[in-house]
Amino acid sequence: MLEIFFLIGFVVMLMVTGISLLGIFAALLVAAAFMLLGGLFAVVIKLLPWLILAVVGVWIYRSMQKPQARRY
C-alpha cells in the first residue's frame, strides 16, 4: 500500500514540475525497478535467520547419519 502512495506522489510531483509524459513513464519504470530490488533485498534479510537455521539443521542431520555403503 505504501508503494502505491509513493508512485502516486511521484507522478504528481513530476507532473507539477513540468516533466513530459515520456519522462514520467521512464521515471516510473526506474522507480518500480528500484522498489522491486529493495523489496527482494528486504525479503532475503527477513528470511536469512530461517535459511541459516535450515542449513544448520541439515548439517546436524548429516553428521548424525552413519555413512551408507555404496552398492554399484
MDTraj code that builds the backbone (N, CA, C; nanometers):
import mdtraj as md
import numpy as np

residues = "MET LEU GLU ILE PHE PHE LEU ILE GLY PHE VAL VAL MET LEU MET VAL THR GLY ILE SER LEU LEU GLY ILE PHE ALA ALA LEU LEU VAL ALA ALA ALA PHE MET LEU LEU GLY GLY LEU PHE ALA VAL VAL ILE LYS LEU LEU PRO TRP LEU ILE LEU ALA VAL VAL GLY VAL TRP ILE TYR ARG SER MET GLN LYS PRO GLN ALA ARG ARG TYR".split()
xyz = np.array([
    [0.0823, -0.1190, 0.0000],
    [0.0000, 0.0000, 0.0000],
    [0.0870, 0.1258, 0.0000],
    [0.1951, 0.1213, 0.0734],
    [0.2841, 0.2365, 0.0800],
    [0.3496, 0.2630, -0.0554],
    [0.3758, 0.1559, -0.1306],
    [0.4364, 0.1725, -0.2626],
    [0.3426, 0.2460, -0.3576],
    [0.2132, 0.2169, -0.3472],
    [0.1160, 0.2837, -0.4339],
    [0.1119, 0.4334, -0.4029],
    [0.1122, 0.4685, -0.2735],
    [0.1153, 0.6101, -0.2360],
    [0.2425, 0.6771, -0.2865],
    [0.3545, 0.6060, -0.2799],
    [0.4801, 0.6610, -0.3304],
    [0.4704, 0.6877, -0.4799],
    [0.4174, 0.5924, -0.5559],
    [0.4076, 0.6104, -0.7005],
    [0.3124, 0.7241, -0.7370],
    [0.2002, 0.7327, -0.6673],
    [0.1054, 0.8415, -0.6956],
    [0.1691, 0.9772, -0.6652],
    [0.2335, 0.9890, -0.5509],
    [0.3016, 1.1138, -0.5166],
    [0.4144, 1.1462, -0.6123],
    [0.4853, 1.0439, -0.6559],
    [0.5959, 1.0609, -0.7501],
    [0.5447, 1.1162, -0.8832],
    [0.4369, 1.0578, -0.9349],
    [0.3800, 1.1030, -1.0623],
    [0.3259, 1.2449, -1.0494],
    [0.2573, 1.2729, -0.9401],
    [0.2016, 1.4077, -0.9210],
    [0.3137, 1.5111, -0.9160],
    [0.4198, 1.4829, -0.8436],
    [0.5304, 1.5792, -0.8340],
    [0.5997, 1.5975, -0.9689],
    [0.6124, 1.4906, -1.0465],
    [0.6725, 1.5053, -1.1792],
    [0.5829, 1.5882, -1.2711],
    [0.4513, 1.5688, -1.2619],
    [0.3605, 1.6482, -1.3454],
    [0.3603, 1.7944, -1.3029],
    [0.3677, 1.8204, -1.1736],
    [0.3680, 1.9584, -1.1239],
    [0.4936, 2.0320, -1.1693],
    [0.6065, 1.9622, -1.1736],
    [0.7311, 2.0279, -1.2140],
    [0.7447, 2.0402, -1.3650],
    [0.6533, 1.9819, -1.4425],
    [0.6548, 2.0018, -1.5870],
    [0.7331, 1.8984, -1.6647],
    [0.7529, 1.7823, -1.6096],
    [0.8227, 1.6756, -1.6821],
    [0.7271, 1.6177, -1.7865],
    [0.7809, 1.5797, -1.9025],
    [0.6961, 1.5259, -2.0090],
    [0.6415, 1.3885, -1.9708],
    [0.5414, 1.3454, -2.0452],
    [0.4777, 1.2166, -2.0178],
    [0.5761, 1.1017, -2.0382],
    [0.6614, 1.1123, -2.1389],
    [0.7630, 1.0090, -2.1616],
    [0.8623, 1.0042, -2.0454],
    [0.8994, 1.1204, -1.9947],
    [0.9884, 1.1257, -1.8783],
    [0.9242, 1.0665, -1.7544],
    [0.7940, 1.0883, -1.7398],
    [0.7223, 1.0316, -1.6251],
    [0.7212, 0.8795, -1.6337],
    [0.6928, 0.8256, -1.7534],
    [0.6927, 0.6796, -1.7691],
    [0.8307, 0.6203, -1.7440],
    [0.9351, 0.6872, -1.7924],
    [1.0713, 0.6384, -1.7690],
    [1.1050, 0.6420, -1.6202],
    [1.0670, 0.7498, -1.5538],
    [1.0938, 0.7608, -1.4101],
    [1.0150, 0.6565, -1.3314],
    [0.8916, 0.6290, -1.3717],
    [0.8120, 0.5253, -1.3057],
    [0.8749, 0.3879, -1.3233],
    [0.9274, 0.3612, -1.4414],
    [0.9930, 0.2329, -1.4668],
    [1.1159, 0.2164, -1.3782],
    [1.1958, 0.3205, -1.3684],
    [1.3154, 0.3147, -1.2835],
    [1.2768, 0.3017, -1.1363],
    [1.1768, 0.3772, -1.0931],
    [1.1332, 0.3700, -0.9532],
    [1.0764, 0.2325, -0.9201],
    [0.9998, 0.1743, -1.0124],
    [0.9445, 0.0406, -0.9894],
    [1.0559, -0.0631, -0.9806],
    [1.1589, -0.0496, -1.0645],
    [1.2711, -0.1437, -1.0592],
    [1.3450, -0.1327, -0.9261],
    [1.3671, -0.0099, -0.8796],
    [1.4339, 0.0081, -0.7502],
    [1.3509, -0.0482, -0.6353],
    [1.2192, -0.0267, -0.6408],
    [1.1337, -0.0799, -0.5342],
    [1.1298, -0.2322, -0.5378],
    [1.1320, -0.2909, -0.6581],
    [1.1343, -0.4368, -0.6697],
    [1.2627, -0.4932, -0.6106],
    [1.3753, -0.4347, -0.6456],
    [1.5028, -0.4817, -0.5910],
    [1.5110, -0.4597, -0.4408],
    [1.4612, -0.3466, -0.3941],
    [1.4596, -0.3209, -0.2497],
    [1.3712, -0.4188, -0.1751],
    [1.2564, -0.4518, -0.2332],
    [1.1673, -0.5493, -0.1714],
    [1.2284, -0.6878, -0.1663],
    [1.2944, -0.7284, -0.2745],
    [1.3608, -0.8591, -0.2751],
    [1.4727, -0.8638, -0.1718],
    [1.5479, -0.7554, -0.1600],
    [1.6548, -0.7490, -0.0609],
    [1.5982, -0.7576, 0.0805],
    [1.4858, -0.6905, 0.1037],
    [1.4228, -0.6948, 0.2366],
    [1.3729, -0.8346, 0.2701],
    [1.3192, -0.9052, 0.1716],
    [1.2719, -1.0423, 0.1954],
    [1.3888, -1.1340, 0.2281],
    [1.5003, -1.1176, 0.1577],
    [1.6182, -1.2003, 0.1864],
    [1.6679, -1.1743, 0.3277],
    [1.6744, -1.0484, 0.3676],
    [1.7183, -1.0152, 0.5033],
    [1.6212, -1.0715, 0.6065],
    [1.4917, -1.0658, 0.5767],
    [1.3917, -1.1156, 0.6707],
    [1.3983, -1.2680, 0.6843],
    [1.4274, -1.3379, 0.5759],
    [1.4306, -1.4845, 0.5777],
    [1.5676, -1.5419, 0.6119],
    [1.6687, -1.4572, 0.6229],
    [1.8041, -1.5059, 0.6470],
    [1.8175, -1.5917, 0.7725],
    [1.7592, -1.5567, 0.8867],
    [1.7714, -1.6456, 1.0034],
    [1.7120, -1.7839, 0.9791],
    [1.6011, -1.7913, 0.9065],
    [1.5401, -1.9212, 0.8787],
    [1.6254, -2.0022, 0.7819],
    [1.6871, -1.9365, 0.6847],
    [1.7759, -2.0075, 0.5928],
    [1.8972, -2.0624, 0.6661],
    [1.9540, -1.9831, 0.7561],
    [2.0682, -2.0299, 0.8353],
    [2.0264, -2.1462, 0.9240],
    [1.9078, -2.1381, 0.9847],
    [1.8573, -2.2468, 1.0681],
    [1.8388, -2.3749, 0.9868],
    [1.7891, -2.3647, 0.8650],
    [1.7723, -2.4821, 0.7797],
    [1.9070, -2.5441, 0.7447],
    [2.0067, -2.4621, 0.7137],
    [2.1398, -2.5140, 0.6815],
    [2.2006, -2.5842, 0.8022],
    [2.1873, -2.5257, 0.9205],
    [2.2398, -2.5881, 1.0426],
    [2.1669, -2.7193, 1.0704],
    [2.0354, -2.7222, 1.0493],
    [1.9589, -2.8448, 1.0701],
    [2.0029, -2.9569, 0.9777],
    [2.0240, -2.9267, 0.8519],
    [2.0715, -3.0283, 0.7569],
    [2.2119, -3.0730, 0.7934],
    [2.2965, -2.9804, 0.8356],
    [2.4332, -3.0153, 0.8740],
    [2.4327, -3.1094, 0.9943],
    [2.3495, -3.0806, 1.0947],
    [2.3402, -3.1678, 1.2127],
    [2.2829, -3.3037, 1.1736],
    [2.1806, -3.3062, 1.0896],
    [2.1206, -3.4323, 1.0460],
    [2.2222, -3.5188, 0.9727],
    [2.2997, -3.4584, 0.8831],
    [2.4002, -3.5356, 0.8088],
    [2.5133, -3.5828, 0.8988],
    [2.5475, -3.5067, 1.0003],
    [2.6551, -3.5503, 1.0896],
    [2.6097, -3.6658, 1.1785],
    [2.4802, -3.6790, 1.2034],
    [2.4272, -3.7881, 1.2853],
    [2.4134, -3.9189, 1.2066],
    [2.4004, -3.9098, 1.0762],
    [2.3816, -4.0293, 0.9942],
    [2.5137, -4.1029, 0.9779],
    [2.5070, -4.2362, 0.9831],
    [2.6286, -4.3126, 0.9564],
    [2.6448, -4.3256, 0.8055],
    [2.7675, -4.3387, 0.7602],
    [2.7903, -4.3464, 0.6150],
    [2.7234, -4.4706, 0.5556],
    [2.6593, -4.4523, 0.4434],
    [2.5939, -4.5630, 0.3743],
    [2.6944, -4.6315, 0.2824],
    [2.6895, -4.7650, 0.2805],
    [2.7760, -4.8400, 0.1888],
    [2.7178, -4.8270, 0.0485],
    [2.8016, -4.7911, -0.0453],
    [2.7552, -4.7742, -0.1830],
    [2.7528, -4.9095, -0.2528],
    [2.6412, -4.9378, -0.3169],
    [2.6289, -5.0606, -0.3949],
    [2.6136, -5.0223, -0.5414],
    [2.7087, -5.0674, -0.6205],
    [2.7050, -5.0349, -0.7635],
    [2.6583, -5.1534, -0.8429],
])
top = md.Topology()
chain = top.add_chain()
for i, resn in enumerate(residues, 1):
    res = top.add_residue(resn, chain, resSeq=i)
    for name in ("N", "CA", "C"):
        top.add_atom(name, md.element.get_by_symbol(name[0]), res)
traj = md.Trajectory(xyz[None], top)
